[in-house]
Amino acid sequence: MWTKEMSYLNPQNAAIRPANQAFMSDTVLKSAMIMQPQYRNRHNFMIFGGFLLKQTFELAFCCAASFAHARPNFVALDPSTFENPVPVGSVLYLRATVAYTEPEEREGDSTKYTKVQVRVDSKVRDVEHGTKKSTGKFNYTFLVEKDVQVMPKGYGEFMLWADARRRAQNAAAIDPMHKMSALRSIKDSVTE
């Protein structure tokens, strides 16, 4: 992958970057929001985890949609953990990035599908103290009816890409029939 990218940058080489390829840094979407009391957990003054999942899902969906210019269909959420609590009154920062893409083929169908993995990093900042803490990393997988690719540029992006690729391979090894049900669900989608 790196050598292919270097060939695109070499002016002596006639290779041209495909039109369906985007740099990972160009796929980033960010969000910041103040955590209001209506989103708190019943038992204390921390934000309810379901609200955080909703916010990360919506940003991941928007990230996949803006990257592919097609409606993404949700396939999976990898196991996630909440690293730190999010208190009421703090500022939540979310950053979504398309971390990995993988073409999906369907027998007897000429339509191109792509599995898109989006990584959402969440951090919380205490307004008074200015300290920032990571609150979790969430990995969403979507299926889009389009042929698109993501290309990492730097070392950090390549590590993110490698982690997402490993996750995709592990998921495929665990449930090989999941691929067919994801492709079937894209045709049965009634959300448009």
FIBADO-891354 format. One line per field, with one value per residue (C-alpha): residue number from 1; residue in one letter; chain; x, y, z. Coordinates in pm, 1 decimal. Layout:
N
num	[NUM:...] .
residu	[A:...] .
chaine	[A:...] .
x	[X:...] .
y	[Y:...] .
z	[Z:...] .
This chain:
192
num	[1:2:3:4:5:6:7:8:9:10:11:12:13:14:15:16:17:18:19:20:21:22:23:24:25:26:27:28:29:30:31:32:33:34:35:36:37:38:39:40:41:42:43:44:45:46:47:48:49:50:51:52:53:54:55:56:57:58:59:60:61:62:63:64:65:66:67:68:69:70:71:72:73:74:75:76:77:78:79:80:81:82:83:84:85:86:87:88:89:90:91:92:93:94:95:96:97:98:99:100:101:102:103:104:105:106:107:108:109:110:111:112:113:114:115:116:117:118:119:120:121:122:123:124:125:126:127:128:129:130:131:132:133:134:135:136:137:138:139:140:141:142:143:144:145:146:147:148:149:150:151:152:153:154:155:156:157:158:159:160:161:162:163:164:165:166:167:168:169:170:171:172:173:174:175:176:177:178:179:180:181:182:183:184:185:186:187:188:189:190:191:192] .
residu	[M:W:T:K:E:M:S:Y:L:N:P:Q:N:A:A:I:R:P:A:N:Q:A:F:M:S:D:T:V:L:K:S:A:M:I:M:Q:P:Q:Y:R:N:R:H:N:F:M:I:F:G:G:F:L:L:K:Q:T:F:E:L:A:F:C:C:A:A:S:F:A:H:A:R:P:N:F:V:A:L:D:P:S:T:F:E:N:P:V:P:V:G:S:V:L:Y:L:R:A:T:V:A:Y:T:E:P:E:E:R:E:G:D:S:T:K:Y:T:K:V:Q:V:R:V:D:S:K:V:R:D:V:E:H:G:T:K:K:S:T:G:K:F:N:Y:T:F:L:V:E:K:D:V:Q:V:M:P:K:G:Y:G:E:F:M:L:W:A:D:A:R:R:R:A:Q:N:A:A:A:I:D:P:M:H:K:M:S:A:L:R:S:I:K:D:S:V:T:E] .
chaine	[A:A:A:A:A:A:A:A:A:A:A:A:A:A:A:A:A:A:A:A:A:A:A:A:A:A:A:A:A:A:A:A:A:A:A:A:A:A:A:A:A:A:A:A:A:A:A:A:A:A:A:A:A:A:A:A:A:A:A:A:A:A:A:A:A:A:A:A:A:A:A:A:A:A:A:A:A:A:A:A:A:A:A:A:A:A:A:A:A:A:A:A:A:A:A:A:A:A:A:A:A:A:A:A:A:A:A:A:A:A:A:A:A:A:A:A:A:A:A:A:A:A:A:A:A:A:A:A:A:A:A:A:A:A:A:A:A:A:A:A:A:A:A:A:A:A:A:A:A:A:A:A:A:A:A:A:A:A:A:A:A:A:A:A:A:A:A:A:A:A:A:A:A:A:A:A:A:A:A:A:A:A:A:A:A:A:A:A:A:A:A:A] .
x	[0.0:278.3:472.4:157.1:101.5:463.4:417.6:124.9:347.4:637.4:618.8:824.5:558.1:244.6:31.0:-269.6:-450.1:-797.2:-1087.2:-1265.0:-977.7:-968.1:-702.2:-793.6:-726.8:-991.4:-1261.3:-1246.4:-1561.7:-1554.1:-1815.0:-1813.0:-2105.0:-2178.9:-2317.2:-2658.0:-2836.8:-3121.1:-2870.7:-2745.0:-2761.8:-3045.6:-2816.4:-2556.4:-2436.1:-2261.6:-2390.4:-2585.8:-2379.1:-2663.8:-2662.1:-2288.2:-2337.4:-2612.4:-2385.8:-2093.7:-2320.9:-2468.5:-2124.0:-1995.9:-2299.9:-2244.2:-1872.7:-1941.6:-2210.7:-1993.8:-1702.6:-1899.1:-2160.7:-2408.7:-2642.1:-2454.9:-2624.7:-2520.1:-2356.7:-2181.4:-2038.6:-1722.2:-1705.4:-1647.4:-1560.7:-1614.1:-1272.1:-1375.1:-1709.0:-1848.5:-1975.7:-2265.0:-2134.2:-1823.2:-1747.0:-1749.6:-1528.9:-1593.4:-1369.6:-1480.6:-1245.3:-1292.4:-1025.5:-1060.0:-1250.8:-1297.2:-1476.4:-1770.5:-1873.9:-2210.5:-2247.0:-2442.8:-2461.8:-2257.8:-2323.1:-2016.5:-2038.7:-1783.5:-1756.8:-1657.3:-1513.8:-1539.7:-1345.3:-1487.5:-1259.8:-1427.9:-1265.1:-1406.8:-1274.6:-1355.2:-1436.1:-1288.2:-962.1:-904.7:-792.0:-881.9:-940.7:-1020.2:-1364.9:-1368.0:-1300.3:-1589.0:-1555.7:-1858.9:-1893.1:-2122.3:-2197.0:-2234.9:-2351.1:-2046.2:-1684.7:-1471.8:-1129.1:-949.1:-572.0:-370.9:-87.1:121.8:237.4:-54.7:-305.6:-136.2:-160.2:-529.7:-577.9:-392.6:-602.7:-927.1:-814.1:-736.5:-1082.0:-1245.3:-1050.7:-1138.3:-1507.1:-1506.4:-1342.0:-1596.4:-1909.9:-1861.7:-2239.8:-2264.4:-2136.0:-2431.4:-2688.3:-2529.8:-2554.4:-2913.2:-3008.3:-2883.3:-3140.1:-3416.8:-3346.5:-3662.2:-3506.4:-3485.3] .
y	[0.0:243.5:171.2:223.5:560.9:658.6:572.5:818.3:1094.0:1025.2:1266.5:1024.1:754.5:759.7:598.6:810.2:788.9:634.0:879.1:666.1:694.0:946.6:1018.0:917.1:1270.6:1401.8:1178.5:1325.1:1469.5:1632.5:1730.1:1914.4:1942.5:2046.4:1762.9:1873.5:1741.9:1582.3:1325.6:1217.4:872.2:817.2:738.3:1015.7:1318.1:1132.2:1111.4:798.2:557.2:503.7:874.5:858.5:557.6:744.3:1044.6:831.3:631.6:944.1:1093.5:762.0:740.7:1098.0:1028.7:717.5:900.7:1203.1:977.2:746.5:994.3:710.8:601.0:371.5:63.8:-27.3:-370.0:-393.6:-221.6:-379.4:-440.1:-105.7:4.7:334.7:435.2:735.3:879.5:1192.6:1438.0:1678.3:2022.1:1893.4:1924.8:1606.1:1596.6:1330.8:1260.7:1016.3:882.1:627.3:380.5:97.1:-0.3:-342.0:-427.4:-666.6:-876.6:-1036.8:-1327.2:-1240.5:-870.7:-605.9:-344.6:-248.8:-261.2:-147.2:-225.5:96.1:93.1:417.3:480.3:733.4:863.2:1041.4:1273.2:1477.7:1806.5:1947.4:2313.5:2440.7:2247.1:2215.6:1853.5:1623.7:1248.7:976.5:831.4:557.2:430.2:302.0:106.9:97.6:-99.6:12.5:-118.3:127.3:67.4:228.4:146.8:367.0:332.7:505.4:563.6:640.9:894.6:899.8:646.0:705.9:662.5:341.3:204.2:294.9:128.1:-187.5:-210.6:-170.4:-429.6:-675.1:-613.8:-679.3:-1003.3:-1122.6:-1043.6:-1230.3:-1533.7:-1542.5:-1508.5:-1583.8:-1579.1:-1222.9:-1094.5:-1234.3:-1100.7:-753.6:-757.4:-881.5:-606.7:-331.1:-436.9:-465.3:-120.3:85.9:398.9:590.3] .
z	[0.0:91.8:-228.0:-434.0:-265.5:-332.5:-700.7:-716.4:-576.3:-814.1:-1110.4:-1322.3:-1284.5:-1498.7:-1225.4:-1127.5:-794.1:-839.5:-825.5:-564.0:-313.5:-28.0:231.1:584.7:710.4:468.2:621.0:973.1:1130.5:1474.0:1727.8:2061.0:2301.2:2656.6:2867.0:2993.5:3306.8:3107.3:2971.6:3313.1:3461.5:3710.1:3999.7:3985.5:3792.8:3514.9:3158.1:3061.8:2848.3:2602.3:2520.3:2451.9:2222.8:2037.2:1983.2:1862.1:1630.4:1473.0:1411.4:1268.6:1038.2:915.3:865.7:655.1:454.9:379.3:282.8:51.0:-75.6:-24.0:253.7:494.2:638.9:990.9:1015.2:1352.4:1658.3:1794.1:2169.9:2341.8:2693.0:2867.3:2999.3:3210.7:3321.6:3157.8:3420.8:3371.4:3273.2:3099.4:2728.5:2520.1:2210.9:1944.6:1645.4:1373.5:1106.3:828.9:938.2:686.0:374.2:221.1:-104.6:-76.2:-372.6:-430.1:-668.8:-981.9:-895.4:-1075.5:-805.0:-601.8:-223.6:31.7:399.7:580.2:932.0:1125.9:1446.6:1692.9:1969.1:2258.0:2510.2:2793.1:2928.2:3267.0:3207.4:3536.9:3529.7:3157.1:3185.4:2898.3:2942.4:2693.7:2756.4:2493.8:2145.1:1935.2:1609.2:1380.2:1056.4:776.0:428.1:139.5:-214.1:-370.5:-457.6:-229.9:-66.5:217.6:216.0:530.6:504.6:822.9:1079.8:1317.6:1036.7:921.4:1277.6:1286.8:945.8:1058.6:1377.1:1179.7:924.5:1204.7:1351.5:1012.3:966.1:1317.4:1262.4:929.6:1090.8:1374.4:1160.8:788.9:722.2:855.6:521.5:330.3:577.5:557.2:177.5:196.5:442.3:212.2:-49.4:211.0:354.4:386.3:531.8:204.4] .
